[in-house]
Amino acid sequence: MSKTIVYTKYGCPQCDMTKTLLAGEGIDFEIRNVMDDEKALAFLKDSGYSSTPVTFKDGFDPIVGFAPDKLKGLAD
């Protein structure tokens, strides 16, 4: 099983909604806050993303923003 990783930041309503939805769907995920983690911020920028949330899971395309249908599709 691959890990779901959510790149997030403080004060981001879409980030909060993404985390709430994933938790409600029982999807295990790791949070990487770009305001606390310079490596996470560099990874996101190097990957071409300039906003949060961005959700990654192996085998799936990255999900940018709050996209309920796509996020629910990450359930194992």
PDB file of N, H, CA, C and O in Angstrom:
ATOM      1  N   MET A   1       0.855  -1.188   0.000  1.00  0.00           N
ATOM      2  CA  MET A   1       0.000   0.000   0.000  1.00  0.00           C
ATOM      3  C   MET A   1       0.889   1.236   0.000  1.00  0.00           C
ATOM      4  O   MET A   1       1.788   1.360   0.832  1.00  0.00           O
ATOM      5  N   SER A   2       0.640   2.140  -0.926  1.00  0.00           N
ATOM      6  H   SER A   2      -0.090   2.038  -1.601  1.00  0.00           H
ATOM      7  CA  SER A   2       1.436   3.364  -0.980  1.00  0.00           C
ATOM      8  C   SER A   2       0.812   4.435  -0.092  1.00  0.00           C
ATOM      9  O   SER A   2      -0.394   4.445   0.153  1.00  0.00           O
ATOM     10  N   LYS A   3       1.644   5.309   0.366  1.00  0.00           N
ATOM     11  H   LYS A   3       2.624   5.302   0.166  1.00  0.00           H
ATOM     12  CA  LYS A   3       1.225   6.365   1.278  1.00  0.00           C
ATOM     13  C   LYS A   3       0.684   7.553   0.495  1.00  0.00           C
ATOM     14  O   LYS A   3       1.222   7.916  -0.552  1.00  0.00           O
ATOM     15  N   THR A   4      -0.373   8.150   1.004  1.00  0.00           N
ATOM     16  H   THR A   4      -0.810   7.855   1.854  1.00  0.00           H
ATOM     17  CA  THR A   4      -0.914   9.386   0.457  1.00  0.00           C
ATOM     18  C   THR A   4      -0.227  10.536   1.192  1.00  0.00           C
ATOM     19  O   THR A   4      -0.148  10.535   2.420  1.00  0.00           O
ATOM     20  N   ILE A   5       0.262  11.506   0.442  1.00  0.00           N
ATOM     21  H   ILE A   5       0.198  11.507  -0.555  1.00  0.00           H
ATOM     22  CA  ILE A   5       0.958  12.650   1.032  1.00  0.00           C
ATOM     23  C   ILE A   5       0.254  13.929   0.593  1.00  0.00           C
ATOM     24  O   ILE A   5       0.032  14.154  -0.597  1.00  0.00           O
ATOM     25  N   VAL A   6      -0.092  14.765   1.573  1.00  0.00           N
ATOM     26  H   VAL A   6       0.089  14.582   2.539  1.00  0.00           H
ATOM     27  CA  VAL A   6      -0.757  16.037   1.299  1.00  0.00           C
ATOM     28  C   VAL A   6       0.217  17.166   1.632  1.00  0.00           C
ATOM     29  O   VAL A   6       0.647  17.316   2.776  1.00  0.00           O
ATOM     30  N   TYR A   7       0.554  17.951   0.618  1.00  0.00           N
ATOM     31  H   TYR A   7       0.205  17.829  -0.311  1.00  0.00           H
ATOM     32  CA  TYR A   7       1.365  19.155   0.819  1.00  0.00           C
ATOM     33  C   TYR A   7       0.399  20.283   1.143  1.00  0.00           C
ATOM     34  O   TYR A   7      -0.539  20.544   0.389  1.00  0.00           O
ATOM     35  N   THR A   8       0.630  20.939   2.252  1.00  0.00           N
ATOM     36  H   THR A   8       1.392  20.727   2.864  1.00  0.00           H
ATOM     37  CA  THR A   8      -0.323  21.878   2.807  1.00  0.00           C
ATOM     38  C   THR A   8       0.396  23.092   3.373  1.00  0.00           C
ATOM     39  O   THR A   8       1.625  23.151   3.384  1.00  0.00           O
ATOM     40  N   LYS A   9      -0.384  24.060   3.842  1.00  0.00           N
ATOM     41  H   LYS A   9      -1.382  24.013   3.832  1.00  0.00           H
ATOM     42  CA  LYS A   9       0.175  25.208   4.562  1.00  0.00           C
ATOM     43  C   LYS A   9      -0.888  25.721   5.525  1.00  0.00           C
ATOM     44  O   LYS A   9      -2.066  25.385   5.412  1.00  0.00           O
ATOM     45  N   TYR A  10      -0.448  26.536   6.467  1.00  0.00           N
ATOM     46  H   TYR A  10       0.509  26.809   6.559  1.00  0.00           H
ATOM     47  CA  TYR A  10      -1.371  27.118   7.444  1.00  0.00           C
ATOM     48  C   TYR A  10      -2.298  28.115   6.770  1.00  0.00           C
ATOM     49  O   TYR A  10      -1.913  28.774   5.804  1.00  0.00           O
ATOM     50  N   GLY A  11      -3.519  28.225   7.276  1.00  0.00           N
ATOM     51  H   GLY A  11      -3.832  27.690   8.061  1.00  0.00           H
ATOM     52  CA  GLY A  11      -4.458  29.226   6.788  1.00  0.00           C
ATOM     53  C   GLY A  11      -5.027  28.923   5.416  1.00  0.00           C
ATOM     54  O   GLY A  11      -5.476  29.832   4.717  1.00  0.00           O
ATOM     55  N   CYS A  12      -5.013  27.659   5.021  1.00  0.00           N
ATOM     56  H   CYS A  12      -4.648  26.921   5.589  1.00  0.00           H
ATOM     57  CA  CYS A  12      -5.469  27.253   3.691  1.00  0.00           C
ATOM     58  C   CYS A  12      -6.771  26.450   3.830  1.00  0.00           C
ATOM     59  O   CYS A  12      -6.728  25.277   4.201  1.00  0.00           O
ATOM     60  N   PRO A  13      -7.925  27.062   3.536  1.00  0.00           N
ATOM     61  CA  PRO A  13      -9.199  26.346   3.681  1.00  0.00           C
ATOM     62  C   PRO A  13      -9.279  25.088   2.818  1.00  0.00           C
ATOM     63  O   PRO A  13      -9.811  24.070   3.260  1.00  0.00           O
ATOM     64  N   GLN A  14      -8.754  25.149   1.589  1.00  0.00           N
ATOM     65  H   GLN A  14      -8.322  25.976   1.230  1.00  0.00           H
ATOM     66  CA  GLN A  14      -8.792  23.963   0.729  1.00  0.00           C
ATOM     67  C   GLN A  14      -7.943  22.836   1.318  1.00  0.00           C
ATOM     68  O   GLN A  14      -8.292  21.661   1.199  1.00  0.00           O
ATOM     69  N   CYS A  15      -6.840  23.197   1.945  1.00  0.00           N
ATOM     70  H   CYS A  15      -6.557  24.151   2.042  1.00  0.00           H
ATOM     71  CA  CYS A  15      -5.997  22.192   2.604  1.00  0.00           C
ATOM     72  C   CYS A  15      -6.766  21.525   3.739  1.00  0.00           C
ATOM     73  O   CYS A  15      -6.758  20.301   3.873  1.00  0.00           O
ATOM     74  N   ASP A  16      -7.427  22.336   4.549  1.00  0.00           N
ATOM     75  H   ASP A  16      -7.433  23.330   4.441  1.00  0.00           H
ATOM     76  CA  ASP A  16      -8.198  21.798   5.674  1.00  0.00           C
ATOM     77  C   ASP A  16      -9.323  20.891   5.180  1.00  0.00           C
ATOM     78  O   ASP A  16      -9.560  19.832   5.760  1.00  0.00           O
ATOM     79  N   MET A  17     -10.013  21.291   4.123  1.00  0.00           N
ATOM     80  H   MET A  17      -9.821  22.152   3.651  1.00  0.00           H
ATOM     81  CA  MET A  17     -11.102  20.473   3.585  1.00  0.00           C
ATOM     82  C   MET A  17     -10.563  19.162   3.023  1.00  0.00           C
ATOM     83  O   MET A  17     -11.197  18.115   3.161  1.00  0.00           O
ATOM     84  N   THR A  18      -9.391  19.221   2.388  1.00  0.00           N
ATOM     85  H   THR A  18      -8.877  20.072   2.276  1.00  0.00           H
ATOM     86  CA  THR A  18      -8.772  18.005   1.846  1.00  0.00           C
ATOM     87  C   THR A  18      -8.458  17.030   2.967  1.00  0.00           C
ATOM     88  O   THR A  18      -8.789  15.849   2.866  1.00  0.00           O
ATOM     89  N   LYS A  19      -7.825  17.502   4.032  1.00  0.00           N
ATOM     90  H   LYS A  19      -7.556  18.462   4.114  1.00  0.00           H
ATOM     91  CA  LYS A  19      -7.460  16.633   5.152  1.00  0.00           C
ATOM     92  C   LYS A  19      -8.701  16.072   5.839  1.00  0.00           C
ATOM     93  O   LYS A  19      -8.721  14.903   6.225  1.00  0.00           O
ATOM     94  N   THR A  20      -9.731  16.892   5.993  1.00  0.00           N
ATOM     95  H   THR A  20      -9.715  17.842   5.680  1.00  0.00           H
ATOM     96  CA  THR A  20     -10.977  16.431   6.610  1.00  0.00           C
ATOM     97  C   THR A  20     -11.633  15.349   5.769  1.00  0.00           C
ATOM     98  O   THR A  20     -12.098  14.343   6.305  1.00  0.00           O
ATOM     99  N   LEU A  21     -11.676  15.545   4.456  1.00  0.00           N
ATOM    100  H   LEU A  21     -11.299  16.362   4.021  1.00  0.00           H
ATOM    101  CA  LEU A  21     -12.281  14.557   3.565  1.00  0.00           C
ATOM    102  C   LEU A  21     -11.499  13.241   3.613  1.00  0.00           C
ATOM    103  O   LEU A  21     -12.102  12.174   3.735  1.00  0.00           O
ATOM    104  N   LEU A  22     -10.183  13.300   3.519  1.00  0.00           N
ATOM    105  H   LEU A  22      -9.693  14.166   3.419  1.00  0.00           H
ATOM    106  CA  LEU A  22      -9.373  12.080   3.547  1.00  0.00           C
ATOM    107  C   LEU A  22      -9.574  11.322   4.860  1.00  0.00           C
ATOM    108  O   LEU A  22      -9.736  10.101   4.861  1.00  0.00           O
ATOM    109  N   ALA A  23      -9.562  12.042   5.959  1.00  0.00           N
ATOM    110  H   ALA A  23      -9.431  13.034   5.958  1.00  0.00           H
ATOM    111  CA  ALA A  23      -9.770  11.394   7.259  1.00  0.00           C
ATOM    112  C   ALA A  23     -11.162  10.768   7.327  1.00  0.00           C
ATOM    113  O   ALA A  23     -11.319   9.656   7.830  1.00  0.00           O
ATOM    114  N   GLY A  24     -12.166  11.476   6.825  1.00  0.00           N
ATOM    115  H   GLY A  24     -12.038  12.380   6.417  1.00  0.00           H
ATOM    116  CA  GLY A  24     -13.540  10.968   6.833  1.00  0.00           C
ATOM    117  C   GLY A  24     -13.721   9.734   5.971  1.00  0.00           C
ATOM    118  O   GLY A  24     -14.588   8.903   6.240  1.00  0.00           O
ATOM    119  N   GLU A  25     -12.898   9.611   4.930  1.00  0.00           N
ATOM    120  H   GLU A  25     -12.193  10.286   4.711  1.00  0.00           H
ATOM    121  CA  GLU A  25     -12.955   8.443   4.040  1.00  0.00           C
ATOM    122  C   GLU A  25     -12.075   7.298   4.559  1.00  0.00           C
ATOM    123  O   GLU A  25     -12.016   6.228   3.952  1.00  0.00           O
ATOM    124  N   GLY A  26     -11.399   7.533   5.675  1.00  0.00           N
ATOM    125  H   GLY A  26     -11.447   8.402   6.167  1.00  0.00           H
ATOM    126  CA  GLY A  26     -10.529   6.510   6.245  1.00  0.00           C
ATOM    127  C   GLY A  26      -9.241   6.309   5.470  1.00  0.00           C
ATOM    128  O   GLY A  26      -8.630   5.243   5.537  1.00  0.00           O
ATOM    129  N   ILE A  27      -8.829   7.329   4.736  1.00  0.00           N
ATOM    130  H   ILE A  27      -9.326   8.195   4.682  1.00  0.00           H
ATOM    131  CA  ILE A  27      -7.606   7.257   3.940  1.00  0.00           C
ATOM    132  C   ILE A  27      -6.436   7.732   4.796  1.00  0.00           C
ATOM    133  O   ILE A  27      -6.411   8.875   5.252  1.00  0.00           O
ATOM    134  N   ASP A  28      -5.469   6.844   5.008  1.00  0.00           N
ATOM    135  H   ASP A  28      -5.489   5.916   4.637  1.00  0.00           H
ATOM    136  CA  ASP A  28      -4.275   7.182   5.780  1.00  0.00           C
ATOM    137  C   ASP A  28      -3.424   8.147   4.968  1.00  0.00           C
ATOM    138  O   ASP A  28      -3.161   7.900   3.791  1.00  0.00           O
ATOM    139  N   PHE A  29      -2.993   9.233   5.577  1.00  0.00           N
ATOM    140  H   PHE A  29      -3.206   9.433   6.533  1.00  0.00           H
ATOM    141  CA  PHE A  29      -2.192  10.212   4.842  1.00  0.00           C
ATOM    142  C   PHE A  29      -1.167  10.870   5.744  1.00  0.00           C
ATOM    143  O   PHE A  29      -1.309  10.911   6.966  1.00  0.00           O
ATOM    144  N   GLU A  30      -0.137  11.379   5.106  1.00  0.00           N
ATOM    145  H   GLU A  30      -0.021  11.346   4.113  1.00  0.00           H
ATOM    146  CA  GLU A  30       0.929  12.109   5.773  1.00  0.00           C
ATOM    147  C   GLU A  30       0.821  13.568   5.353  1.00  0.00           C
ATOM    148  O   GLU A  30       0.535  13.864   4.193  1.00  0.00           O
ATOM    149  N   ILE A  31       1.046  14.472   6.287  1.00  0.00           N
ATOM    150  H   ILE A  31       1.278  14.231   7.230  1.00  0.00           H
ATOM    151  CA  ILE A  31       0.992  15.906   6.009  1.00  0.00           C
ATOM    152  C   ILE A  31       2.410  16.445   5.914  1.00  0.00           C
ATOM    153  O   ILE A  31       3.251  16.175   6.772  1.00  0.00           O
ATOM    154  N   ARG A  32       2.662  17.207   4.866  1.00  0.00           N
ATOM    155  H   ARG A  32       1.979  17.427   4.170  1.00  0.00           H
ATOM    156  CA  ARG A  32       3.932  17.925   4.735  1.00  0.00           C
ATOM    157  C   ARG A  32       3.605  19.401   4.581  1.00  0.00           C
ATOM    158  O   ARG A  32       3.149  19.847   3.528  1.00  0.00           O
ATOM    159  N   ASN A  33       3.845  20.147   5.648  1.00  0.00           N
ATOM    160  H   ASN A  33       4.215  19.784   6.503  1.00  0.00           H
ATOM    161  CA  ASN A  33       3.514  21.567   5.655  1.00  0.00           C
ATOM    162  C   ASN A  33       4.679  22.357   5.073  1.00  0.00           C
ATOM    163  O   ASN A  33       5.774  22.364   5.635  1.00  0.00           O
ATOM    164  N   VAL A  34       4.441  23.018   3.954  1.00  0.00           N
ATOM    165  H   VAL A  34       3.551  23.012   3.498  1.00  0.00           H
ATOM    166  CA  VAL A  34       5.504  23.740   3.250  1.00  0.00           C
ATOM    167  C   VAL A  34       5.989  24.974   4.016  1.00  0.00           C
ATOM    168  O   VAL A  34       7.034  25.538   3.691  1.00  0.00           O
ATOM    169  N   MET A  35       5.232  25.390   5.029  1.00  0.00           N
ATOM    170  H   MET A  35       4.383  24.932   5.293  1.00  0.00           H
ATOM    171  CA  MET A  35       5.659  26.537   5.829  1.00  0.00           C
ATOM    172  C   MET A  35       6.648  26.105   6.921  1.00  0.00           C
ATOM    173  O   MET A  35       7.389  26.930   7.454  1.00  0.00           O
ATOM    174  N   ASP A  36       6.651  24.815   7.247  1.00  0.00           N
ATOM    175  H   ASP A  36       6.049  24.145   6.814  1.00  0.00           H
ATOM    176  CA  ASP A  36       7.541  24.287   8.282  1.00  0.00           C
ATOM    177  C   ASP A  36       8.695  23.473   7.703  1.00  0.00           C
ATOM    178  O   ASP A  36       9.718  23.281   8.361  1.00  0.00           O
ATOM    179  N   ASP A  37       8.530  23.000   6.481  1.00  0.00           N
ATOM    180  H   ASP A  37       7.699  23.156   5.946  1.00  0.00           H
ATOM    181  CA  ASP A  37       9.452  22.023   5.899  1.00  0.00           C
ATOM    182  C   ASP A  37      10.017  22.556   4.584  1.00  0.00           C
ATOM    183  O   ASP A  37       9.345  22.533   3.553  1.00  0.00           O
ATOM    184  N   GLU A  38      11.259  23.037   4.633  1.00  0.00           N
ATOM    185  H   GLU A  38      11.805  23.056   5.471  1.00  0.00           H
ATOM    186  CA  GLU A  38      11.886  23.633   3.441  1.00  0.00           C
ATOM    187  C   GLU A  38      12.041  22.613   2.317  1.00  0.00           C
ATOM    188  O   GLU A  38      11.917  22.968   1.145  1.00  0.00           O
ATOM    189  N   LYS A  39      12.310  21.357   2.653  1.00  0.00           N
ATOM    190  H   LYS A  39      12.411  21.069   3.605  1.00  0.00           H
ATOM    191  CA  LYS A  39      12.446  20.316   1.642  1.00  0.00           C
ATOM    192  C   LYS A  39      11.109  20.067   0.936  1.00  0.00           C
ATOM    193  O   LYS A  39      11.070  19.850  -0.275  1.00  0.00           O
ATOM    194  N   ALA A  40      10.030  20.099   1.694  1.00  0.00           N
ATOM    195  H   ALA A  40      10.061  20.275   2.678  1.00  0.00           H
ATOM    196  CA  ALA A  40       8.696  19.912   1.107  1.00  0.00           C
ATOM    197  C   ALA A  40       8.375  21.062   0.154  1.00  0.00           C
ATOM    198  O   ALA A  40       7.841  20.843  -0.933  1.00  0.00           O
ATOM    199  N   LEU A  41       8.701  22.284   0.563  1.00  0.00           N
ATOM    200  H   LEU A  41       9.135  22.463   1.446  1.00  0.00           H
ATOM    201  CA  LEU A  41       8.462  23.447  -0.286  1.00  0.00           C
ATOM    202  C   LEU A  41       9.290  23.347  -1.566  1.00  0.00           C
ATOM    203  O   LEU A  41       8.784  23.608  -2.657  1.00  0.00           O
ATOM    204  N   ALA A  42      10.558  22.971  -1.433  1.00  0.00           N
ATOM    205  H   ALA A  42      10.969  22.759  -0.546  1.00  0.00           H
ATOM    206  CA  ALA A  42      11.423  22.836  -2.604  1.00  0.00           C
ATOM    207  C   ALA A  42      10.897  21.752  -3.546  1.00  0.00           C
ATOM    208  O   ALA A  42      10.894  21.938  -4.763  1.00  0.00           O
ATOM    209  N   PHE A  43      10.450  20.620  -2.991  1.00  0.00           N
ATOM    210  H   PHE A  43      10.452  20.469  -2.002  1.00  0.00           H
ATOM    211  CA  PHE A  43       9.907  19.545  -3.817  1.00  0.00           C
ATOM    212  C   PHE A  43       8.701  20.030  -4.608  1.00  0.00           C
ATOM    213  O   PHE A  43       8.594  19.780  -5.809  1.00  0.00           O
ATOM    214  N   LEU A  44       7.796  20.725  -3.930  1.00  0.00           N
ATOM    215  H   LEU A  44       7.883  20.928  -2.955  1.00  0.00           H
ATOM    216  CA  LEU A  44       6.581  21.202  -4.593  1.00  0.00           C
ATOM    217  C   LEU A  44       6.927  22.186  -5.712  1.00  0.00           C
ATOM    218  O   LEU A  44       6.395  22.084  -6.817  1.00  0.00           O
ATOM    219  N   LYS A  45       7.810  23.128  -5.427  1.00  0.00           N
ATOM    220  H   LYS A  45       8.242  23.211  -4.529  1.00  0.00           H
ATOM    221  CA  LYS A  45       8.219  24.105  -6.444  1.00  0.00           C
ATOM    222  C   LYS A  45       8.933  23.429  -7.611  1.00  0.00           C
ATOM    223  O   LYS A  45       8.673  23.744  -8.773  1.00  0.00           O
ATOM    224  N   ASP A  46       9.838  22.495  -7.294  1.00  0.00           N
ATOM    225  H   ASP A  46      10.049  22.240  -6.351  1.00  0.00           H
ATOM    226  CA  ASP A  46      10.577  21.785  -8.338  1.00  0.00           C
ATOM    227  C   ASP A  46       9.656  20.932  -9.207  1.00  0.00           C
ATOM    228  O   ASP A  46       9.966  20.651 -10.364  1.00  0.00           O
ATOM    229  N   SER A  47       8.520  20.525  -8.637  1.00  0.00           N
ATOM    230  H   SER A  47       8.268  20.753  -7.697  1.00  0.00           H
ATOM    231  CA  SER A  47       7.542  19.716  -9.374  1.00  0.00           C
ATOM    232  C   SER A  47       6.588  20.587 -10.190  1.00  0.00           C
ATOM    233  O   SER A  47       5.730  20.076 -10.910  1.00  0.00           O
ATOM    234  N   GLY A  48       6.749  21.921 -10.069  1.00  0.00           N
ATOM    235  H   GLY A  48       7.446  22.335  -9.484  1.00  0.00           H
ATOM    236  CA  GLY A  48       5.949  22.838 -10.868  1.00  0.00           C
ATOM    237  C   GLY A  48       4.672  23.333 -10.220  1.00  0.00           C
ATOM    238  O   GLY A  48       3.818  23.911 -10.893  1.00  0.00           O
ATOM    239  N   TYR A  49       4.530  23.113  -8.923  1.00  0.00           N
ATOM    240  H   TYR A  49       5.224  22.644  -8.377  1.00  0.00           H
ATOM    241  CA  TYR A  49       3.313  23.545  -8.232  1.00  0.00           C
ATOM    242  C   TYR A  49       3.596  24.806  -7.430  1.00  0.00           C
ATOM    243  O   TYR A  49       4.652  24.936  -6.811  1.00  0.00           O
ATOM    244  N   SER A  50       2.646  25.731  -7.445  1.00  0.00           N
ATOM    245  H   SER A  50       1.788  25.626  -7.948  1.00  0.00           H
ATOM    246  CA  SER A  50       2.842  26.993  -6.723  1.00  0.00           C
ATOM    247  C   SER A  50       1.742  27.264  -5.706  1.00  0.00           C
ATOM    248  O   SER A  50       1.703  28.332  -5.096  1.00  0.00           O
ATOM    249  N   SER A  51       0.842  26.289  -5.523  1.00  0.00           N
ATOM    250  H   SER A  51       0.873  25.421  -6.018  1.00  0.00           H
ATOM    251  CA  SER A  51      -0.229  26.474  -4.539  1.00  0.00           C
ATOM    252  C   SER A  51      -0.471  25.152  -3.823  1.00  0.00           C
ATOM    253  O   SER A  51      -0.010  24.097  -4.259  1.00  0.00           O
ATOM    254  N   THR A  52      -1.191  25.230  -2.734  1.00  0.00           N
ATOM    255  H   THR A  52      -1.565  26.087  -2.380  1.00  0.00           H
ATOM    256  CA  THR A  52      -1.556  24.043  -1.969  1.00  0.00           C
ATOM    257  C   THR A  52      -3.068  23.978  -1.866  1.00  0.00           C
ATOM    258  O   THR A  52      -3.728  25.003  -2.044  1.00  0.00           O
ATOM    259  N   PRO A  53      -3.635  22.838  -1.592  1.00  0.00           N
ATOM    260  CA  PRO A  53      -2.973  21.552  -1.379  1.00  0.00           C
ATOM    261  C   PRO A  53      -2.632  20.850  -2.695  1.00  0.00           C
ATOM    262  O   PRO A  53      -3.255  21.079  -3.732  1.00  0.00           O
ATOM    263  N   VAL A  54      -1.627  19.995  -2.609  1.00  0.00           N
ATOM    264  H   VAL A  54      -1.121  19.810  -1.767  1.00  0.00           H
ATOM    265  CA  VAL A  54      -1.335  19.049  -3.678  1.00  0.00           C
ATOM    266  C   VAL A  54      -1.215  17.693  -2.992  1.00  0.00           C
ATOM    267  O   VAL A  54      -0.450  17.528  -2.041  1.00  0.00           O
ATOM    268  N   THR A  55      -1.978  16.732  -3.488  1.00  0.00           N
ATOM    269  H   THR A  55      -2.599  16.866  -4.260  1.00  0.00           H
ATOM    270  CA  THR A  55      -2.028  15.401  -2.891  1.00  0.00           C
ATOM    271  C   THR A  55      -1.403  14.399  -3.843  1.00  0.00           C
ATOM    272  O   THR A  55      -1.762  14.331  -5.019  1.00  0.00           O
ATOM    273  N   PHE A  56      -0.461  13.620  -3.321  1.00  0.00           N
ATOM    274  H   PHE A  56      -0.170  13.675  -2.366  1.00  0.00           H
ATOM    275  CA  PHE A  56       0.245  12.614  -4.110  1.00  0.00           C
ATOM    276  C   PHE A  56      -0.019  11.222  -3.555  1.00  0.00           C
ATOM    277  O   PHE A  56      -0.099  11.027  -2.342  1.00  0.00           O
ATOM    278  N   LYS A  57      -0.154  10.261  -4.457  1.00  0.00           N
ATOM    279  H   LYS A  57      -0.089  10.419  -5.443  1.00  0.00           H
ATOM    280  CA  LYS A  57      -0.176   8.843  -4.096  1.00  0.00           C
ATOM    281  C   LYS A  57       0.340   8.072  -5.295  1.00  0.00           C
ATOM    282  O   LYS A  57      -0.073   8.329  -6.426  1.00  0.00           O
ATOM    283  N   ASP A  58       1.243   7.126  -5.055  1.00  0.00           N
ATOM    284  H   ASP A  58       1.579   6.918  -4.137  1.00  0.00           H
ATOM    285  CA  ASP A  58       1.796   6.324  -6.145  1.00  0.00           C
ATOM    286  C   ASP A  58       0.671   5.694  -6.953  1.00  0.00           C
ATOM    287  O   ASP A  58      -0.299   5.174  -6.402  1.00  0.00           O
ATOM    288  N   GLY A  59       0.823   5.753  -8.267  1.00  0.00           N
ATOM    289  H   GLY A  59       1.611   6.176  -8.715  1.00  0.00           H
ATOM    290  CA  GLY A  59      -0.165   5.152  -9.156  1.00  0.00           C
ATOM    291  C   GLY A  59      -1.302   6.078  -9.536  1.00  0.00           C
ATOM    292  O   GLY A  59      -2.166   5.705 -10.329  1.00  0.00           O
ATOM    293  N   PHE A  60      -1.313   7.291  -8.975  1.00  0.00           N
ATOM    294  H   PHE A  60      -0.610   7.594  -8.331  1.00  0.00           H
ATOM    295  CA  PHE A  60      -2.367   8.267  -9.254  1.00  0.00           C
ATOM    296  C   PHE A  60      -1.726   9.568  -9.723  1.00  0.00           C
ATOM    297  O   PHE A  60      -0.606   9.889  -9.325  1.00  0.00           O
ATOM    298  N   ASP A  61      -2.423  10.308 -10.554  1.00  0.00           N
ATOM    299  H   ASP A  61      -3.333  10.048 -10.877  1.00  0.00           H
ATOM    300  CA  ASP A  61      -1.971  11.647 -10.906  1.00  0.00           C
ATOM    301  C   ASP A  61      -2.087  12.543  -9.679  1.00  0.00           C
ATOM    302  O   ASP A  61      -3.008  12.369  -8.880  1.00  0.00           O
ATOM    303  N   PRO A  62      -1.168  13.505  -9.509  1.00  0.00           N
ATOM    304  CA  PRO A  62      -1.297  14.446  -8.387  1.00  0.00           C
ATOM    305  C   PRO A  62      -2.638  15.175  -8.454  1.00  0.00           C
ATOM    306  O   PRO A  62      -3.139  15.488  -9.534  1.00  0.00           O
ATOM    307  N   ILE A  63      -3.198  15.434  -7.293  1.00  0.00           N
ATOM    308  H   ILE A  63      -2.791  15.180  -6.416  1.00  0.00           H
ATOM    309  CA  ILE A  63      -4.477  16.137  -7.195  1.00  0.00           C
ATOM    310  C   ILE A  63      -4.189  17.532  -6.652  1.00  0.00           C
ATOM    311  O   ILE A  63      -3.702  17.684  -5.531  1.00  0.00           O
ATOM    312  N   VAL A  64      -4.491  18.536  -7.448  1.00  0.00           N
ATOM    313  H   VAL A  64      -4.887  18.412  -8.358  1.00  0.00           H
ATOM    314  CA  VAL A  64      -4.236  19.928  -7.064  1.00  0.00           C
ATOM    315  C   VAL A  64      -5.536  20.541  -6.577  1.00  0.00           C
ATOM    316  O   VAL A  64      -6.566  20.445  -7.245  1.00  0.00           O
ATOM    317  N   GLY A  65      -5.485  21.177  -5.402  1.00  0.00           N
ATOM    318  H   GLY A  65      -4.648  21.255  -4.860  1.00  0.00           H
ATOM    319  CA  GLY A  65      -6.678  21.810  -4.851  1.00  0.00           C
ATOM    320  C   GLY A  65      -7.584  20.800  -4.170  1.00  0.00           C
ATOM    321  O   GLY A  65      -7.210  19.646  -3.961  1.00  0.00           O
ATOM    322  N   PHE A  66      -8.773  21.252  -3.830  1.00  0.00           N
ATOM    323  H   PHE A  66      -9.077  22.190  -4.000  1.00  0.00           H
ATOM    324  CA  PHE A  66      -9.770  20.401  -3.181  1.00  0.00           C
ATOM    325  C   PHE A  66     -10.666  19.824  -4.268  1.00  0.00           C
ATOM    326  O   PHE A  66     -11.490  20.529  -4.850  1.00  0.00           O
ATOM    327  N   ALA A  67     -10.494  18.541  -4.530  1.00  0.00           N
ATOM    328  H   ALA A  67      -9.824  17.969  -4.057  1.00  0.00           H
ATOM    329  CA  ALA A  67     -11.240  17.840  -5.592  1.00  0.00           C
ATOM    330  C   ALA A  67     -11.855  16.581  -4.968  1.00  0.00           C
ATOM    331  O   ALA A  67     -11.259  15.506  -5.027  1.00  0.00           O
ATOM    332  N   PRO A  68     -13.045  16.716  -4.370  1.00  0.00           N
ATOM    333  CA  PRO A  68     -13.627  15.612  -3.605  1.00  0.00           C
ATOM    334  C   PRO A  68     -13.704  14.279  -4.356  1.00  0.00           C
ATOM    335  O   PRO A  68     -13.340  13.245  -3.794  1.00  0.00           O
ATOM    336  N   ASP A  69     -14.159  14.275  -5.585  1.00  0.00           N
ATOM    337  H   ASP A  69     -14.455  15.114  -6.041  1.00  0.00           H
ATOM    338  CA  ASP A  69     -14.307  13.017  -6.308  1.00  0.00           C
ATOM    339  C   ASP A  69     -12.957  12.337  -6.529  1.00  0.00           C
ATOM    340  O   ASP A  69     -12.836  11.123  -6.363  1.00  0.00           O
ATOM    341  N   LYS A  70     -11.948  13.118  -6.904  1.00  0.00           N
ATOM    342  H   LYS A  70     -12.047  14.104  -7.039  1.00  0.00           H
ATOM    343  CA  LYS A  70     -10.615  12.552  -7.106  1.00  0.00           C
ATOM    344  C   LYS A  70     -10.017  12.056  -5.789  1.00  0.00           C
ATOM    345  O   LYS A  70      -9.404  10.990  -5.744  1.00  0.00           O
ATOM    346  N   LEU A  71     -10.199  12.834  -4.715  1.00  0.00           N
ATOM    347  H   LEU A  71     -10.697  13.700  -4.752  1.00  0.00           H
ATOM    348  CA  LEU A  71      -9.661  12.446  -3.426  1.00  0.00           C
ATOM    349  C   LEU A  71     -10.305  11.161  -2.917  1.00  0.00           C
ATOM    350  O   LEU A  71      -9.615  10.295  -2.379  1.00  0.00           O
ATOM    351  N   LYS A  72     -11.602  11.030  -3.079  1.00  0.00           N
ATOM    352  H   LYS A  72     -12.163  11.734  -3.517  1.00  0.00           H
ATOM    353  CA  LYS A  72     -12.289   9.802  -2.650  1.00  0.00           C
ATOM    354  C   LYS A  72     -11.783   8.592  -3.419  1.00  0.00           C
ATOM    355  O   LYS A  72     -11.806   7.473  -2.907  1.00  0.00           O
ATOM    356  N   GLY A  73     -11.324   8.815  -4.654  1.00  0.00           N
ATOM    357  H   GLY A  73     -11.306   9.724  -5.070  1.00  0.00           H
ATOM    358  CA  GLY A  73     -10.789   7.743  -5.471  1.00  0.00           C
ATOM    359  C   GLY A  73      -9.469   7.181  -4.969  1.00  0.00           C
ATOM    360  O   GLY A  73      -9.002   6.159  -5.471  1.00  0.00           O
ATOM    361  N   LEU A  74      -8.862   7.836  -3.984  1.00  0.00           N
ATOM    362  H   LEU A  74      -9.242   8.666  -3.576  1.00  0.00           H
ATOM    363  CA  LEU A  74      -7.591   7.369  -3.423  1.00  0.00           C
ATOM    364  C   LEU A  74      -7.780   6.262  -2.395  1.00  0.00           C
ATOM    365  O   LEU A  74      -6.805   5.667  -1.938  1.00  0.00           O
ATOM    366  N   ALA A  75      -9.025   5.984  -2.028  1.00  0.00           N
ATOM    367  H   ALA A  75      -9.817   6.468  -2.399  1.00  0.00           H
ATOM    368  CA  ALA A  75      -9.286   4.944  -1.026  1.00  0.00           C
ATOM    369  C   ALA A  75      -8.767   3.599  -1.548  1.00  0.00           C
ATOM    370  O   ALA A  75      -8.915   3.275  -2.727  1.00  0.00           O
ATOM    371  N   ASP A  76      -8.168   2.841  -0.659  1.00  0.00           N
ATOM    372  H   ASP A  76      -8.048   3.105   0.299  1.00  0.00           H
ATOM    373  CA  ASP A  76      -7.613   1.531  -1.053  1.00  0.00           C
ATOM    374  C   ASP A  76      -8.710   0.516  -1.252  1.00  0.00           C
ATOM    375  O   ASP A  76      -8.431  -0.636  -1.585  1.00  0.00           O
TER     376      ASP A  76
END
